[in-house]
Amino acid sequence: MGLVYIGVSDTGRTVSHEFRSSGSTRDEVRRQTVERALSLLVDHLDRLEKS
């Protein structure tokens, strides 16, 4: 299990998220973290596009 903090920032806002991975190896934790970070980035960009 791994604990990672992921941040997303633009000129108007900064948001941080605590992510606890269920991976049992470093590679699994890394893969899950990357997937979560990319998902948060896509959500953030979608919100920017709609505003």
N, C-alpha and C positions, 0 to 999 in steps of 0.2 A: 504494500500500500504506500502511496506517496501523496504528499500535500504540496500543492503548487498554487501560487498566486498569479493570476493572469490579468493584465491591464490593457485597456483599449482607450486611446485618447485622440481627440481632434482639437480644433481651435476653440470649440465651445464647451467641451465636456471631457472629463476623465472618469472612467469607471474601472473598478477592480473587482475581481471575482476570486473566491476561494474555491479550489477544485481538489477534491480528494479522489485519487485514482484507486481503482480496485485491482490494478495490475500487481502481479507477484514478482515480476522481474523489471529491471530498469528499462528494457526495451518496451515492455507492455505499458509501463507508466509513461514513457516518452511518447509512444504512439497515441495513447488515450489523451494525453495533454495536448498534443498537436491537433488532434481532431476537435477537442473542446475549444481550443484557441481559434481555430479557423471558423468554427460554428459561431462563436461570439463575434468575430470580425464580420462575418456575413450579416448577422443580425444588426450589428451597429451600422454597417453601410446601408442596409435596407431602410433603417430609421432615418438616416441622413437624406436618402433619396426621396423619402416621402414628406420630409419637412421643407 
